[in-house]
Each structure stands twice: as structure tokens, then as C-alpha cells.
Amino acid sequence: MTANAWNWILAIVGTIASIAGVVFSWMAWVQAAKAKDAAREATAAVRKRIISQEVLRLAGDAKEFLAAVQQNRTESAIASANNLVHALSVIRSRSLPRAPDADTLNACVNDILSVAIRLTVDGTPADAAKLEELVMLCHQIHRTVCDLAGRMERLSEGASQ
């Protein structure tokens, strides 16, 4: 075989190796893009799960808030209200995935603030009707937080809302 033939064969082999390198690079780029998308989805799922767990914990805090109001423990109820408002505000700032949930959360925060202001200004009402109204509002707050926790739990598990 002549030197010219060897040069021709080496050129063909080099071209094939270059084309194979381009193909493998492109395949690696496609896989990297898929991995990046998967990482984004995983991050979103983890965030949803964390919010779900936090709201579920807050459902227990709302129950304690309700119990404090029912048992006429004004200072404890005010402290619970402040803690709930703070925690719900933090969750709101992380942005909830659905606008109706954000609206529900805002309404719940307003209800908690309403109860906290009433307790701060007037203390626990001596009038049974006013106390019953306050307790009913606290029940509504607890139900709202529990409903929100349930929706967040279903959303974090991938259920469509």
C-alpha cells in the first residue's frame, strides 16, 4: 500500500471519529438537558412537600389556638395567633402553587388577626354570645388551615387539583 492510500484511509478514519465525537457530544447534551429538567421537577416536588408538611404542622397549631380561646387563656391565645400569622406569612412569601390557596391563606391570616385584635383589646369576652362568635371564628380558622393542609398534601403527592 502506498503512502497516499494510507493518508486516504487515515483521513477517512479521522472523519468518522470526528463525526462519532459530534454525535456522542450531542447525545450527552440531550441527556444533560433531560437531567436538568428532572432536577427542576424534583426541586419543585420537594418544595411542595415542605410547604405541605409546614401547613400540616400549622393545623395542629391552629387547634392549640382554638383550645386556648375555648379555655379563656387569653395570653396563650394571643401568642398562638401571633405564631400562626408569622408562620402563614412565611408560607405565603414562598408562594403557593395555586392562587385560590393563596387567597384562602390571606383570608385565614385576616381572621386570625381579627381574633388576636379582639383578644388584645377586649380580652376574653364575658358575654356568652360574643365568646361563642369568637370560638366559631377560631373553628373556621382551624378548618381552613386543615383544608389547606389537605390540598397541599394532595398536591405534593401529584394529584391534580
C-alpha positions as CSV (number, residue, x, y, z in Angstrom):
1,M,0.0,0.0,0.0
2,T,1.3,3.4,-0.9
3,A,1.6,6.4,1.4
4,N,-1.1,8.1,-0.5
5,A,-3.5,5.3,0.2
6,W,-2.6,5.3,3.9
7,N,-3.2,9.0,4.1
8,W,-6.6,8.5,2.5
9,I,-7.5,5.7,5.0
10,L,-6.3,7.8,7.9
11,A,-8.4,10.8,6.7
12,I,-11.5,8.6,6.4
13,V,-10.9,7.1,9.9
14,G,-10.3,10.6,11.3
15,T,-13.5,11.9,9.7
16,I,-15.5,9.0,11.1
17,A,-14.0,9.6,14.6
18,S,-14.9,13.3,14.4
19,I,-18.4,12.6,13.3
20,A,-18.7,10.0,16.1
21,G,-17.4,12.6,18.6
22,V,-20.0,15.1,17.4
23,V,-22.8,12.5,17.7
24,F,-21.7,11.5,21.2
25,S,-21.4,15.1,22.3
26,W,-24.9,15.8,21.0
27,M,-26.3,12.7,22.8
28,A,-24.5,13.9,26.1
29,W,-26.0,17.4,25.6
30,V,-29.5,15.9,25.2
31,Q,-29.1,13.7,28.3
32,A,-27.8,16.7,30.3
33,A,-30.9,18.7,29.3
34,K,-33.2,15.9,30.4
35,A,-31.3,15.7,33.7
36,K,-31.6,19.4,34.2
37,D,-35.4,19.2,33.6
38,A,-35.6,16.3,36.1
39,A,-33.7,18.2,38.7
40,R,-36.1,21.2,38.3
41,E,-39.1,18.8,38.7
42,A,-37.5,17.3,41.8
43,T,-36.9,20.7,43.3
44,A,-40.5,21.7,42.7
45,A,-41.7,18.5,44.3
46,V,-39.6,18.9,47.3
47,R,-40.8,22.5,47.8
48,K,-44.4,21.4,47.5
49,R,-43.7,18.6,50.1
50,I,-42.1,21.0,52.5
51,I,-44.9,23.5,52.3
52,S,-47.4,20.6,52.8
53,Q,-45.6,19.5,55.9
54,E,-45.4,23.0,57.3
55,V,-49.1,23.6,56.7
56,L,-50.0,20.3,58.3
57,R,-48.0,21.3,61.4
58,L,-49.8,24.6,61.4
59,A,-53.1,22.7,61.5
60,G,-52.0,21.4,64.9
61,D,-51.1,24.9,66.0
62,A,-54.5,26.2,64.9
63,K,-56.1,23.5,67.1
64,E,-54.0,24.8,70.0
65,F,-55.1,28.3,69.2
66,L,-58.7,27.2,69.3
67,A,-58.2,25.4,72.6
68,A,-56.7,28.5,74.1
69,V,-59.6,30.6,73.1
70,Q,-62.1,28.0,74.3
71,Q,-60.4,27.7,77.7
72,N,-60.2,31.5,78.1
73,R,-56.4,31.6,78.1
74,T,-56.1,35.0,76.5
75,E,-52.3,35.4,76.6
76,S,-51.8,31.9,75.2
77,A,-54.3,32.5,72.5
78,I,-52.7,35.8,71.5
79,A,-49.2,34.2,71.4
80,S,-50.7,31.3,69.3
81,A,-52.3,33.8,67.0
82,N,-49.0,35.7,66.5
83,N,-47.2,32.5,65.8
84,L,-49.8,31.3,63.3
85,V,-49.8,34.7,61.5
86,H,-46.0,34.6,61.3
87,A,-45.8,31.0,60.0
88,L,-48.6,31.5,57.5
89,S,-46.9,34.7,56.3
90,V,-43.7,32.8,55.7
91,I,-45.5,30.2,53.7
92,R,-47.3,32.9,51.7
93,S,-44.0,34.5,50.9
94,R,-42.7,31.2,49.5
95,S,-45.6,31.5,47.0
96,L,-48.2,28.8,47.0
97,P,-48.7,26.9,43.7
98,R,-52.3,27.8,43.3
99,A,-53.9,31.3,43.5
100,P,-57.1,30.1,45.3
101,D,-54.9,28.6,48.1
102,A,-53.1,32.0,48.4
103,D,-56.5,33.7,48.7
104,T,-57.6,31.2,51.3
105,L,-54.4,31.8,53.2
106,N,-54.8,35.5,53.1
107,A,-58.4,35.3,54.4
108,C,-57.2,32.9,57.2
109,V,-54.5,35.3,58.2
110,N,-57.0,38.2,58.3
111,D,-59.4,36.1,60.5
112,I,-56.5,35.2,62.9
113,L,-55.6,38.9,63.1
114,S,-59.2,39.8,63.8
115,V,-59.3,37.3,66.7
116,A,-56.0,38.4,68.1
117,I,-57.0,42.1,68.0
118,R,-60.3,41.3,69.8
119,L,-58.5,39.4,72.4
120,T,-55.8,42.1,72.8
121,V,-58.3,45.0,73.1
122,D,-61.2,43.4,75.0
123,G,-59.7,40.2,76.4
124,T,-61.8,37.1,76.6
125,P,-65.5,38.2,76.2
126,A,-67.6,37.7,79.3
127,D,-70.8,37.7,77.2
128,A,-71.5,34.1,76.1
129,A,-72.8,35.1,72.7
130,K,-69.6,37.1,71.9
131,L,-67.5,34.2,73.2
132,E,-69.4,31.8,71.0
133,E,-68.9,34.0,68.0
134,L,-65.1,34.1,68.7
135,V,-64.9,30.4,69.2
136,M,-66.8,29.8,65.9
137,L,-64.3,32.0,64.1
138,C,-61.5,30.0,65.6
139,H,-63.2,26.8,64.5
140,Q,-63.4,28.3,61.0
141,I,-59.7,29.2,61.1
142,H,-58.8,25.6,62.2
143,R,-61.0,24.1,59.4
144,T,-59.4,26.4,56.8
145,V,-55.9,25.5,57.8
146,C,-56.8,21.8,57.8
147,D,-58.4,22.1,54.4
148,L,-55.3,23.9,53.1
149,A,-53.1,21.2,54.6
150,G,-55.1,18.5,52.8
151,R,-54.9,20.3,49.5
152,M,-51.2,20.9,49.8
153,E,-50.7,17.2,50.8
154,R,-52.6,16.0,47.7
155,L,-50.7,18.5,45.5
156,S,-47.4,17.3,46.9
157,E,-48.3,13.7,46.0
158,G,-49.0,14.7,42.4
159,A,-52.8,14.8,42.5
160,S,-54.4,17.4,40.2
161,Q,-56.5,20.0,42.0
